[in-house]
């Protein structure tokens, strides 16, 4: 599906999120060092996901035209952002142990599911319901605040 040029920075971030979810999944499958996976999750949370969620909430969902987006789509978006925060806090609050592999898998699975939902439902709703002028303004803000995702990571815990 072709994305509106104004939302492309968020779709770029989604691509990075899918790459990172795959890294986490492979890290678990290959029994990578728990500390390394946890450190990676902390990094992508702080540098990629939390800023991404904040942009969606503060630029798109706080816009006056956000009232046009179906309530169920807005609620799911916000609920999943909250679920990520709770899962992240849970991962960070535990001492590293093998039980965390299950939390890592949940985190990666939620990330994939969330990206798919936003690309298939949330973004199309924004593109459909917002005026071209609103999308232009949003696009400008998103472009200004876009930060490239985690492209390289020294500890390739996802490799055997």
N, C-alpha and C positions, 0 to 999 in steps of 0.2 A: 504494500500500500504506500502510495506517495504521501509523504508528510508535508504539511504546510511549511514553507521556508521559515516561518516565524517560530515554529516549535522544534526545528532541527537541532538546536543545541541540546535540548532535553533528550532527543532520540540518540544523539551521539553518546550522551551519558548513559542511556539505557544499553547501548552496545557494550560499553565498558563494564557495566554492571553484569551483563550476561557472561562476558569473558571471566570476570572475577568469580561469579557463581560457579562456573565450570572449574576454575582453579581450586576452589574450596572443595567441590565434589570430588575431584581427582585426588586432592590431598587426603581426604578421608578414605577413599578407596585404596590408596597406596600407603595408608597408615603413616602419613607424614607426621613430623613432630608437632605435638599439640600446641606447644608454645609458639611455634612459627605460624601455624594456622590462626591461632588466636591473635597474634600480633598483626597479621595481615588483615583480619576482620576489623580490628581496632583502627588500623590505618584507613581502610576504605570507608569505614563508618564516619570517621572524623573528616576526611578529605574529599570523599565522593558522595556518599549517600546522604548524610545529614545536610550538607549544603544543597544537594539536589532536592530533597524533600522541602527544605525551607524555600527554595525558589518556586516550587510548585504551589506551596501554601501561600507565600507572601506576594508572589507576582500574579499567579493565575487565580487561585481560589479566593483571594481577597479583593480581586477586581470586581467592580460593580456589576459587570455582565456575568459573573459566575452564578448569579441567581438563576440564569437560564439553563444551567447544566442540571440534568436530572439528579434529584436528591440522592438516589441510591448510588450513583456513580461517585458523587462527592463523598458520601459516607464511607464507601468502600476504600477510596483513596486515603482518606484520613485515618480510618481504622487500621489499614495495613501499615501506614507510617507509624502509628502508635504500637502496633504489634512488633515492628522491627525494633523500636526503642526498647520494649520490654525484653525481647529476645537478646538484644545486644547487652543490656544490663545484666541479664542472667549469665551470659557467657563471661562477662568481665568480672562478675562477683564470685565465681567459683575458682578454687585453686585448680590449676591444670590437672586433668585426669581423663581417663579413657571415656568416661561418660559424656564428655564434651563433644565427642565425635557426633553423637546424635543431635546435639544442639547445632553443630556446624552444618550438618545435613539439612536440618530444618531451616536454618538461615539461608542456605543456598537455594533450597526449594522455594521458599517464600520470595526470594529475590527474582527467580525466574517467573514465577506466577504473577508477581506484582508488575514486572516489566511487560509481560504479555497482556495483562489487563489494561494497563495504561495505554499501551500502543493500540489495542483493539477497541477500547471503550472510552477511556478518559480523554485522550487527545482528539479522537474523532468528534466527541461531544463539544470540546472547546472549539475546534475548527468549524463546526456546524453552527454553534450558538453565538459565538462572538462576532462582532462586526469586524470588517477588514481594518478599520482604524484601531480598534482595541487590540487586534492581533499584531499589528505593526508596532504598537507601543510595547506590548508584551515581548515581542521578538527582539526589540532594541535592548530592553532590560536583560533578557536572557543572554543575549550575545555579550553584553558588557560584563555579566557576572559568570559566564561560563569558564570553567577550569578543566583542562584536559584530565581525563581519568588516569588512574594508576596503570601506566603502560609497562613499566619494568618493575621487577621486584627481585631483590638480590637473592633471597632464599627461595629457590624454586621447589617448595615443599610438595607441589603437585606432581613432580616427576619421580619416577622410580629410581 
